[in-house]
């Protein structure tokens, strides 16, 4: 396992290529997607240490949309009261699920229709320890994500 990673090195190098989904992808689709990503990254101002909002607007959102993910809501709280626990994106598997979520009065109840959530961070921010930015109220980003996972599990009825 790569330290601090979600997938093993072997899976990323070999295993993914053996999956049915990967084998069914046409080479031109992969090349087109690669070119889209290169265009997004080449336009992103990495040398200027962009803020989280810039990273979100100019890198993350275009990548999500390049992946074909258009059914999402932003800044939905996972708490029943207040604004604690607010991941940047709540992703839905379909427009129908997003519409159902939008009918929920409480934002926390919308998580039962989602399939995942996404948290954005500023470019070059360490994810496994507190960064130099003392303004980071959430502390260690990986700890923040664990908190979100716990709250989302409760709000989504452990689905």
MDTraj code that builds the backbone (N, CA, C; nanometers):
import mdtraj as md
import numpy as np

residues = "UNK UNK UNK UNK UNK UNK UNK UNK UNK UNK UNK UNK UNK UNK UNK UNK UNK UNK UNK UNK UNK UNK UNK UNK UNK UNK UNK UNK UNK UNK UNK UNK UNK UNK UNK UNK UNK UNK UNK UNK UNK UNK UNK UNK UNK UNK UNK UNK UNK UNK UNK UNK UNK UNK UNK UNK UNK UNK UNK UNK UNK UNK UNK UNK UNK UNK UNK UNK UNK UNK UNK UNK UNK UNK UNK UNK UNK UNK UNK UNK UNK UNK UNK UNK UNK UNK UNK UNK UNK UNK UNK UNK UNK UNK UNK UNK UNK UNK UNK UNK UNK UNK UNK UNK UNK UNK UNK UNK UNK UNK UNK UNK UNK UNK UNK UNK UNK UNK UNK UNK UNK UNK UNK UNK UNK UNK UNK UNK UNK UNK UNK UNK UNK UNK UNK UNK UNK UNK UNK UNK UNK UNK UNK UNK UNK UNK UNK UNK UNK UNK UNK UNK UNK UNK UNK UNK UNK UNK UNK".split()
xyz = np.array([
    [0.0849, -0.1178, 0.0000],
    [0.0000, 0.0000, 0.0000],
    [0.0889, 0.1233, 0.0000],
    [0.0556, 0.2207, -0.0825],
    [0.1261, 0.3481, -0.0808],
    [0.0888, 0.4220, 0.0459],
    [0.1850, 0.4814, 0.1104],
    [0.1580, 0.5513, 0.2357],
    [0.0566, 0.6635, 0.2117],
    [-0.0526, 0.6583, 0.2889],
    [-0.1537, 0.7634, 0.2818],
    [-0.2410, 0.7582, 0.1584],
    [-0.2448, 0.6447, 0.0887],
    [-0.3253, 0.6408, -0.0325],
    [-0.4418, 0.5441, -0.0190],
    [-0.5363, 0.5598, -0.1059],
    [-0.6587, 0.4828, -0.1041],
    [-0.6421, 0.3485, -0.1747],
    [-0.5588, 0.3438, -0.2770],
    [-0.5402, 0.2237, -0.3566],
    [-0.3967, 0.1741, -0.3453],
    [-0.3765, 0.0450, -0.3641],
    [-0.2409, -0.0087, -0.3651],
    [-0.1726, 0.0325, -0.4950],
    [-0.0432, 0.0370, -0.4914],
    [0.0361, 0.0699, -0.6105],
    [0.0066, -0.0304, -0.7225],
    [-0.0016, -0.1590, -0.6849],
    [-0.0264, -0.2644, -0.7836],
    [-0.1611, -0.2445, -0.8536],
    [-0.2621, -0.2036, -0.7773],
    [-0.3929, -0.1810, -0.8387],
    [-0.3860, -0.0663, -0.9386],
    [-0.3188, 0.0417, -0.9009],
    [-0.3122, 0.1578, -0.9899],
    [-0.2292, 0.1295, -1.1143],
    [-0.1268, 0.0470, -1.1011],
    [-0.0390, 0.0178, -1.2152],
    [-0.0953, -0.0946, -1.3014],
    [-0.1459, -0.2015, -1.2374],
    [-0.1884, -0.3181, -1.3132],
    [-0.3370, -0.3503, -1.3008],
    [-0.3886, -0.3488, -1.1803],
    [-0.5245, -0.3957, -1.1541],
    [-0.6320, -0.3198, -1.2282],
    [-0.6201, -0.1892, -1.2308],
    [-0.7233, -0.1092, -1.2967],
    [-0.7323, -0.1427, -1.4452],
    [-0.6192, -0.1735, -1.5059],
    [-0.6168, -0.2094, -1.6479],
    [-0.6840, -0.3414, -1.6767],
    [-0.7020, -0.4234, -1.5744],
    [-0.7675, -0.5530, -1.5915],
    [-0.9177, -0.5457, -1.5661],
    [-0.9661, -0.4315, -1.5207],
    [-1.1094, -0.4196, -1.4932],
    [-1.1882, -0.4138, -1.6235],
    [-1.3096, -0.4640, -1.6184],
    [-1.3959, -0.4652, -1.7373],
    [-1.4239, -0.3237, -1.7866],
    [-1.4455, -0.2314, -1.6928],
    [-1.4746, -0.0929, -1.7298],
    [-1.3591, -0.0325, -1.8096],
    [-1.2367, -0.0579, -1.7649],
    [-1.1196, -0.0031, -1.8335],
    [-1.1040, -0.0674, -1.9711],
    [-1.1200, -0.1986, -1.9776],
    [-1.1031, -0.2689, -2.1055],
    [-1.2079, -0.2254, -2.2075],
    [-1.3257, -0.1830, -2.1620],
    [-1.4322, -0.1406, -2.2526],
    [-1.4169, 0.0034, -2.3014],
    [-1.3231, 0.0773, -2.2445],
    [-1.3028, 0.2153, -2.2886],
    [-1.2280, 0.2188, -2.4212],
    [-1.2783, 0.2983, -2.5113],
    [-1.2121, 0.3188, -2.6397],
    [-1.0900, 0.4091, -2.6184],
    [-0.9801, 0.3795, -2.6865],
    [-0.8576, 0.4588, -2.6713],
    [-0.8794, 0.6062, -2.7018],
    [-0.9671, 0.6365, -2.7962],
    [-0.9913, 0.7768, -2.8307],
    [-1.0604, 0.8510, -2.7160],
    [-1.1449, 0.7810, -2.6403],
    [-1.2119, 0.8416, -2.5246],
    [-1.1080, 0.8761, -2.4184],
    [-1.0167, 0.7853, -2.3949],
    [-0.9110, 0.8085, -2.2957],
    [-0.8217, 0.9241, -2.3399],
    [-0.7865, 0.9269, -2.4660],
    [-0.6999, 1.0340, -2.5170],
    [-0.7697, 1.1697, -2.5113],
    [-0.8977, 1.1738, -2.5461],
    [-0.9744, 1.2987, -2.5377],
    [-0.9811, 1.3483, -2.3926],
    [-1.0051, 1.2567, -2.2996],
    [-1.0124, 1.2940, -2.1584],
    [-0.8760, 1.3433, -2.1098],
    [-0.7713, 1.2736, -2.1497],
    [-0.6356, 1.3154, -2.1135],
    [-0.6082, 1.4573, -2.1630],
    [-0.6464, 1.4859, -2.2851],
    [-0.6258, 1.6196, -2.3416],
    [-0.7066, 1.7252, -2.2671],
    [-0.8292, 1.6902, -2.2273],
    [-0.9106, 1.7833, -2.1478],
    [-0.8417, 1.8145, -2.0153],
    [-0.7914, 1.7104, -1.9493],
    [-0.7228, 1.7306, -1.8212],
    [-0.5968, 1.8150, -1.8375],
    [-0.5208, 1.7881, -1.9423],
    [-0.3996, 1.8678, -1.9673],
    [-0.4343, 2.0148, -1.9899],
    [-0.5400, 2.0386, -2.0630],
    [-0.5844, 2.1761, -2.0879],
    [-0.6235, 2.2456, -1.9568],
    [-0.6959, 2.1732, -1.8714],
    [-0.7369, 2.2289, -1.7417],
    [-0.6144, 2.2580, -1.6557],
    [-0.5240, 2.1626, -1.6445],
    [-0.4048, 2.1804, -1.5612],
    [-0.3118, 2.2878, -1.6167],
    [-0.2968, 2.2927, -1.7478],
    [-0.2084, 2.3942, -1.8070],
    [-0.2606, 2.5361, -1.7847],
    [-0.3907, 2.5519, -1.7715],
    [-0.4492, 2.6842, -1.7483],
    [-0.4488, 2.7223, -1.6001],
    [-0.4216, 2.6246, -1.5134],
    [-0.4278, 2.6487, -1.3693],
    [-0.2976, 2.7102, -1.3186],
    [-0.3056, 2.8189, -1.2412],
    [-0.1856, 2.8930, -1.1987],
    [-0.1144, 2.8306, -1.0778],
    [-0.0525, 2.7129, -1.0963],
    [0.0105, 2.6428, -0.9836],
    [0.1254, 2.7215, -0.9207],
    [0.1947, 2.8004, -0.9967],
    [0.3101, 2.8733, -0.9434],
    [0.2692, 2.9886, -0.8519],
    [0.1438, 3.0244, -0.8533],
    [0.0964, 3.1383, -0.7735],
    [0.0308, 3.0959, -0.6418],
    [0.0431, 2.9662, -0.6040],
    [-0.0196, 2.9140, -0.4823],
    [-0.1649, 2.9591, -0.4689],
    [-0.2504, 2.9155, -0.5598],
    [-0.3902, 2.9583, -0.5581],
    [-0.4627, 2.9183, -0.4299],
    [-0.5578, 3.0000, -0.3910],
    [-0.6414, 2.9752, -0.2747],
    [-0.7361, 2.8590, -0.3016],
    [-0.8031, 2.8128, -0.1970],
    [-0.8989, 2.7038, -0.2116],
    [-1.0089, 2.7384, -0.3112],
    [-1.0609, 2.8605, -0.3048],
    [-1.1701, 2.8978, -0.3953],
    [-1.1251, 2.8973, -0.5411],
    [-1.0017, 2.9406, -0.5671],
    [-0.9481, 2.9374, -0.7032],
    [-0.9269, 2.7940, -0.7479],
    [-0.8725, 2.7110, -0.6584],
    [-0.8512, 2.5697, -0.6902],
    [-0.9839, 2.5031, -0.7230],
    [-1.0844, 2.5364, -0.6452],
    [-1.2173, 2.4794, -0.6668],
    [-1.2763, 2.5227, -0.8014],
    [-1.2733, 2.6541, -0.8282],
    [-1.3350, 2.7081, -0.9495],
    [-1.2586, 2.6726, -1.0765],
    [-1.1260, 2.6767, -1.0704],
    [-1.0467, 2.6650, -1.1920],
    [-0.9843, 2.5278, -1.2146],
    [-0.9919, 2.4386, -1.1144],
    [-0.9332, 2.3059, -1.1306],
    [-1.0348, 2.1952, -1.0994],
    [-1.0882, 2.1960, -0.9798],
    [-1.1742, 2.0856, -0.9371],
    [-1.3062, 2.0813, -1.0142],
    [-1.3745, 2.1947, -1.0206],
    [-1.5041, 2.1971, -1.0907],
    [-1.4893, 2.1582, -1.2388],
    [-1.3908, 2.2106, -1.3110],
    [-1.3745, 2.1663, -1.4501],
    [-1.3422, 2.0172, -1.4633],
    [-1.2673, 1.9610, -1.3668],
    [-1.2371, 1.8178, -1.3729],
    [-1.3623, 1.7352, -1.3457],
    [-1.4407, 1.7756, -1.2465],
    [-1.5662, 1.7048, -1.2179],
    [-1.6536, 1.7036, -1.3434],
    [-1.6628, 1.8167, -1.4089],
    [-1.7477, 1.8259, -1.5278],
    [-1.6874, 1.7510, -1.6467],
    [-1.5546, 1.7466, -1.6552],
    [-1.4905, 1.6673, -1.7614],
    [-1.5182, 1.5186, -1.7409],
    [-1.5327, 1.4792, -1.6159],
    [-1.5685, 1.3409, -1.5857],
    [-1.7155, 1.3121, -1.6180],
    [-1.7906, 1.4165, -1.6526],
    [-1.9312, 1.4005, -1.6853],
    [-2.0221, 1.4106, -1.5645],
    [-1.9670, 1.4622, -1.4544],
    [-2.0451, 1.4712, -1.3313],
    [-2.1085, 1.6084, -1.3218],
    [-2.2356, 1.6166, -1.3571],
    [-2.3060, 1.7445, -1.3553],
    [-2.4127, 1.7522, -1.2470],
    [-2.4356, 1.6407, -1.1790],
    [-2.5394, 1.6362, -1.0767],
    [-2.4753, 1.6431, -0.9389],
    [-2.4623, 1.7667, -0.8892],
    [-2.4035, 1.7879, -0.7577],
    [-2.4592, 1.9149, -0.6958],
    [-2.4466, 1.9219, -0.5647],
    [-2.4799, 2.0429, -0.4905],
    [-2.3554, 2.0842, -0.4142],
    [-2.3404, 2.2122, -0.3908],
    [-2.2247, 2.2602, -0.3174],
    [-2.2639, 2.3052, -0.1769],
    [-2.1665, 2.2920, -0.0870],
    [-2.1769, 2.3465, 0.0489],
    [-2.3017, 2.3023, 0.1242],
    [-2.3299, 2.1728, 0.1238],
    [-2.4435, 2.1182, 0.1963],
    [-2.3968, 2.0700, 0.3336],
    [-2.4543, 2.1222, 0.4397],
    [-2.4109, 2.0841, 0.5735],
    [-2.4522, 1.9406, 0.6060],
    [-2.3679, 1.8726, 0.6820],
    [-2.4004, 1.7378, 0.7282],
    [-2.4661, 1.7415, 0.8654],
    [-2.4757, 1.8595, 0.9245],
    [-2.5331, 1.8737, 1.0586],
    [-2.6822, 1.9028, 1.0511],
    [-2.7565, 1.8512, 1.1455],
    [-2.9002, 1.8777, 1.1522],
    [-2.9274, 2.0233, 1.1884],
    [-2.8368, 2.0830, 1.2668],
    [-2.8493, 2.2239, 1.3051],
    [-2.7142, 2.2903, 1.2847],
    [-2.7183, 2.4156, 1.2447],
    [-2.5953, 2.4915, 1.2274],
    [-2.5245, 2.4613, 1.0972],
    [-2.3994, 2.5048, 1.0869],
    [-2.3227, 2.4885, 0.9632],
    [-2.1973, 2.4033, 0.9841],
    [-2.1978, 2.3153, 1.0846],
    [-2.0825, 2.2280, 1.1063],
    [-2.0804, 2.1190, 1.0003],
    [-1.9616, 2.0785, 0.9591],
    [-1.9495, 1.9678, 0.8656],
    [-2.0062, 1.9988, 0.7297],
    [-1.9342, 2.0786, 0.6525],
    [-1.9844, 2.1209, 0.5217],
    [-1.8837, 2.0850, 0.4124],
    [-1.8933, 1.9636, 0.3562],
    [-1.8077, 1.9308, 0.2413],
    [-1.8398, 2.0235, 0.1240],
    [-1.7458, 2.0378, 0.0339],
    [-1.7634, 2.1312, -0.0769],
    [-1.8635, 2.0836, -0.1815],
    [-1.8710, 1.9528, -0.2036],
    [-1.9629, 1.9001, -0.3053],
    [-2.0333, 1.7756, -0.2528],
    [-2.1596, 1.7639, -0.2835],
    [-2.2361, 1.6414, -0.2638],
    [-2.2695, 1.5922, -0.4043],
    [-2.2209, 1.4729, -0.4388],
    [-2.2353, 1.4192, -0.5736],
    [-2.3508, 1.3190, -0.5796],
    [-2.4273, 1.3269, -0.6857],
    [-2.5432, 1.2400, -0.7043],
    [-2.5227, 1.1491, -0.8244],
    [-2.5791, 1.0277, -0.8187],
    [-2.5647, 0.9356, -0.9322],
    [-2.6512, 0.9725, -1.0516],
    [-2.7495, 1.0616, -1.0297],
    [-2.8395, 1.0979, -1.1397],
    [-2.9070, 1.2313, -1.1093],
    [-2.9636, 1.2886, -1.2133],
    [-3.0397, 1.4120, -1.1974],
    [-3.1642, 1.3858, -1.1105],
    [-3.2210, 1.2681, -1.1250],
    [-3.3380, 1.2316, -1.0450],
    [-3.3047, 1.2337, -0.8949],
    [-3.1907, 1.1787, -0.8567],
    [-3.1506, 1.1802, -0.7163],
    [-3.1260, 1.3222, -0.6669],
    [-3.0678, 1.4047, -0.7514],
    [-3.0446, 1.5440, -0.7130],
    [-3.1780, 1.6155, -0.6915],
    [-3.2736, 1.5896, -0.7781],
    [-3.4057, 1.6520, -0.7640],
    [-3.4735, 1.6080, -0.6345],
    [-3.4624, 1.4795, -0.6006],
    [-3.5179, 1.4307, -0.4741],
    [-3.4500, 1.4990, -0.3564],
    [-3.3185, 1.5128, -0.3653],
    [-3.2427, 1.5776, -0.2574],
    [-3.2875, 1.7219, -0.2400],
    [-3.3081, 1.7904, -0.3495],
    [-3.3480, 1.9314, -0.3425],
    [-3.4864, 1.9511, -0.2807],
    [-3.5654, 1.8459, -0.2778],
    [-3.6976, 1.8556, -0.2149],
    [-3.6889, 1.8456, -0.0626],
    [-3.5749, 1.7993, -0.0131],
    [-3.5566, 1.7897, 0.1321],
    [-3.5343, 1.9293, 0.1893],
    [-3.6065, 1.9616, 0.2938],
    [-3.5930, 2.0924, 0.3563],
    [-3.4579, 2.1067, 0.4255],
    [-3.4149, 2.0043, 0.4978],
    [-3.2881, 2.0084, 0.5692],
    [-3.1763, 1.9565, 0.4802],
    [-3.0694, 2.0329, 0.4724],
    [-2.9561, 1.9944, 0.3879],
    [-2.8998, 1.8579, 0.4265],
    [-2.8924, 1.8297, 0.5562],
    [-2.8362, 1.7027, 0.6018],
    [-2.9146, 1.5835, 0.5463],
    [-3.0433, 1.6010, 0.5245],
    [-3.1259, 1.4924, 0.4709],
    [-3.0978, 1.4656, 0.3235],
    [-3.0307, 1.5545, 0.2572],
    [-3.0001, 1.5376, 0.1148],
    [-2.8926, 1.4315, 0.0910],
    [-2.8148, 1.4015, 0.1932],
    [-2.7054, 1.3053, 0.1778],
    [-2.7538, 1.1637, 0.1488],
    [-2.8761, 1.1307, 0.1850],
    [-2.9247, 0.9953, 0.1572],
    [-2.9451, 0.9710, 0.0077],
    [-2.9460, 1.0764, -0.0710],
    [-2.9612, 1.0630, -0.2165],
    [-2.8275, 1.0706, -0.2895],
    [-2.7239, 1.1083, -0.2186],
    [-2.5928, 1.1236, -0.2799],
    [-2.5192, 0.9922, -0.2908],
    [-2.4142, 0.9963, -0.3709],
    [-2.3308, 0.8780, -0.3891],
    [-2.1909, 0.9001, -0.3324],
    [-2.1523, 1.0257, -0.3197],
    [-2.0218, 1.0594, -0.2643],
    [-2.0205, 1.2088, -0.2324],
    [-1.9142, 1.2510, -0.1671],
    [-1.8934, 1.3931, -0.1458],
    [-1.7480, 1.4236, -0.1752],
    [-1.7196, 1.5490, -0.1928],
    [-1.5859, 1.5916, -0.2306],
    [-1.5489, 1.7140, -0.1478],
    [-1.4276, 1.7174, -0.0993],
    [-1.3767, 1.8314, -0.0228],
    [-1.2596, 1.8918, -0.0982],
    [-1.2672, 2.0197, -0.1246],
    [-1.1609, 2.0917, -0.1950],
    [-1.0654, 2.1534, -0.0939],
    [-0.9396, 2.1619, -0.1329],
    [-0.8388, 2.2292, -0.0511],
    [-0.7537, 2.3164, -0.1420],
    [-0.6869, 2.4114, -0.0808],
    [-0.5975, 2.4991, -0.1571],
    [-0.4859, 2.4159, -0.2196],
    [-0.4340, 2.4630, -0.3288],
    [-0.3255, 2.3964, -0.3992],
    [-0.2052, 2.3833, -0.3058],
    [-0.1415, 2.2680, -0.3071],
    [-0.0211, 2.2372, -0.2289],
    [-0.0441, 2.2290, -0.0791],
    [-0.1668, 2.2243, -0.0338],
    [-0.1933, 2.2090, 0.1084],
    [-0.1702, 2.0635, 0.1468],
    [-0.0899, 2.0365, 0.2500],
    [-0.0709, 1.8965, 0.2913],
    [-0.2026, 1.8396, 0.3434],
    [-0.2333, 1.7168, 0.3048],
    [-0.3605, 1.6569, 0.3431],
    [-0.3495, 1.5692, 0.4674],
    [-0.2264, 1.5356, 0.5063],
    [-0.2070, 1.4458, 0.6192],
    [-0.1568, 1.5147, 0.7460],
    [-0.1448, 1.6452, 0.7438],
    [-0.1007, 1.7213, 0.8610],
    [-0.1499, 1.8645, 0.8470],
    [-0.1460, 1.9362, 0.9570],
    [-0.1896, 2.0749, 0.9545],
    [-0.0904, 2.1562, 0.8723],
    [-0.1424, 2.2373, 0.7842],
    [-0.0568, 2.3190, 0.6992],
    [-0.0032, 2.4407, 0.7720],
    [0.0804, 2.5166, 0.7056],
    [0.1360, 2.6387, 0.7621],
    [0.0319, 2.7478, 0.7777],
    [-0.0800, 2.7317, 0.7097],
    [-0.1859, 2.8311, 0.7135],
    [-0.2627, 2.8195, 0.8452],
    [-0.2361, 2.9093, 0.9378],
    [-0.3020, 2.9035, 1.0679],
    [-0.4503, 2.9384, 1.0578],
    [-0.4927, 2.9896, 0.9427],
    [-0.6340, 3.0235, 0.9240],
    [-0.7180, 2.8991, 0.8976],
    [-0.6512, 2.7845, 0.8756],
    [-0.7241, 2.6617, 0.8479],
    [-0.7927, 2.6149, 0.9762],
    [-0.9183, 2.6471, 0.9901],
    [-0.9931, 2.6195, 1.1122],
    [-1.0197, 2.4706, 1.1317],
    [-1.0263, 2.3964, 1.0233],
    [-1.0645, 2.2568, 1.0315],
    [-0.9529, 2.1679, 1.0831],
    [-0.8300, 2.2167, 1.0881],
    [-0.7182, 2.1346, 1.1323],
    [-0.6643, 2.0491, 1.0195],
    [-0.6354, 1.9245, 1.0493],
    [-0.5764, 1.8326, 0.9519],
    [-0.6843, 1.7909, 0.8512],
    [-0.6614, 1.8128, 0.7207],
    [-0.7644, 1.7789, 0.6216],
    [-0.8111, 1.6341, 0.6260],
    [-0.7206, 1.5394, 0.6482],
    [-0.7631, 1.3994, 0.6526],
    [-0.8543, 1.3734, 0.7724],
    [-0.8296, 1.4397, 0.8844],
    [-0.9163, 1.4277, 1.0013],
    [-1.0526, 1.4902, 0.9723],
    [-1.0515, 1.6009, 0.9019],
    [-1.1758, 1.6663, 0.8615],
    [-1.2589, 1.5703, 0.7768],
    [-1.1950, 1.5003, 0.6824],
    [-1.2663, 1.4061, 0.5958],
    [-1.3259, 1.2906, 0.6773],
    [-1.2517, 1.2409, 0.7763],
    [-1.3045, 1.1338, 0.8608],
    [-1.4299, 1.1796, 0.9348],
    [-1.4271, 1.3047, 0.9811],
    [-1.5462, 1.3608, 1.0450],
    [-1.6638, 1.3671, 0.9500],
    [-1.6375, 1.4091, 0.8255],
    [-1.7440, 1.4136, 0.7250],
    [-1.7997, 1.2737, 0.6993],
    [-1.7098, 1.1756, 0.6859],
    [-1.7542, 1.0388, 0.6589],
    [-1.8463, 0.9881, 0.7690],
    [-1.8112, 1.0176, 0.8916],
    [-1.8943, 0.9756, 1.0045],
    [-2.0308, 1.0414, 0.9991],
    [-2.0338, 1.1731, 0.9775],
    [-2.1612, 1.2445, 0.9745],
    [-2.2465, 1.2039, 0.8536],
    [-2.1815, 1.1851, 0.7389],
    [-2.2553, 1.1454, 0.6183],
    [-2.3127, 1.0066, 0.6341],
    [-2.2393, 0.9159, 0.6981],
    [-2.2916, 0.7812, 0.7202],
    [-2.4208, 0.7873, 0.8007],
    [-2.4237, 0.8698, 0.9021],
    [-2.5443, 0.8840, 0.9847],
    [-2.6576, 0.9457, 0.9021],
    [-2.6283, 1.0529, 0.8269],
    [-2.7327, 1.1231, 0.7517],
    [-2.7869, 1.0405, 0.6355],
    [-2.7060, 0.9508, 0.5829],
    [-2.7504, 0.8723, 0.4669],
    [-2.8077, 0.7380, 0.5090],
    [-2.8372, 0.7230, 0.6362],
    [-2.8911, 0.5968, 0.6893],
    [-2.7980, 0.4799, 0.6590],
    [-2.6667, 0.5079, 0.6640],
    [-2.5596, 0.4074, 0.6452],
    [-2.5665, 0.3386, 0.5099],
    [-2.6137, 0.4102, 0.4078],
    [-2.6224, 0.3541, 0.2734],
    [-2.4974, 0.3849, 0.1957],
])
top = md.Topology()
chain = top.add_chain()
for i, resn in enumerate(residues, 1):
    res = top.add_residue(resn, chain, resSeq=i)
    for name in ("N", "CA", "C"):
        top.add_atom(name, md.element.get_by_symbol(name[0]), res)
traj = md.Trajectory(xyz[None], top)
